[in-house]
Amino acid sequence: MTQKFLYLLNFWPTFPTSEYGGLLAVIGKDVNEVHDILLEWREDYLEKYDGLIMEKVVNARICPLLEDEPSGVVEAFTT
C-alpha cells in the first residue's frame, strides 16, 4: 500500500476571479500527484493561474492517512 496524505490548501486564484479565496481538501501520494489532480479539477477559465498551484500545494497542511483512500479532491469551498 502506498502512503497517501490529505492536503489542505488555499484556493490559488486571486481577486477578482476569486473574491474571498477558499479551501481545498485533496488526497494524494505526493505534491506532484496533488498538482496533477488540481490541474484536471480546475475549470478552464482558471488556467491562467496554473503557475500558482504548486506553490499552494507545497505550502499546504499535510496529514498522513491511516487507511488507503482514492486520490482526488475530497472537498472544495471556493468563492
N, C-alpha and C positions, 0 to 999 in steps of 0.2 A: 504494500500500500504506500503510495506517495503521500508525504505530509502535505496538507493544504492549510491555508490560512484565510482568515477573514480580514479583509482590508476595509477600513472605514476612512473614506476620503472626502474632501470637499469637492463640490462640482466646479469644474475649471473655467467655463465661460465667464467673461467679465460683464459688468454693466455696460450698455443697456440690454444686451442679449439675455442675461440672467440678472434680474433686478436684485435679488437677495442671495443668490448662490444656491446652495443645497448640500445634501449629504448623500453619499452612496455607500452601500454595503456590497462588497464583491468578494466571492470566494475564488481563490486561485492558488496554484502551487508556488508561484514566484511573481516578481514585478513584471516580467515580460509577458507572462500569460494574462495577468490582470490588464495590462496595457492593451493587448490584442483584443480581449473581451470588450473593453470600453470602446475601442475603435469600431467594432462591429455593432455595439449597442447604441451609440450616439446617432442622433438624427443628422441627415446630410447637411442641413444648414449650419451645423456646428463644426464642420470640417476645418474652418479657418482657425479654430482653437486647438487642433490636434497636437500642436507643439507643446501645449501646456499639460497634457495628460500625464506624461511620465513624471513630471515634477510632482504632481499631486499624488501619484501612486507611491513614489519614493518617500514622500513625507507623510504617508497615511499611518494611522494607528493600525498595527498588525497584531492579530491574535491567533495563536495556533488552534486548530480544530482537533478535538479528540476523536471524532469519527470521520469517515470518508463521506464527503458531500460532493455533489456535482459542481463543477466550476461554473461561474456565471454571476450575473447581477442578482443579488438576493432582494434588495430593496433600494428604491431611489426616491428621494424627496428633492425636487428641483423647482425653481421658480423661473 
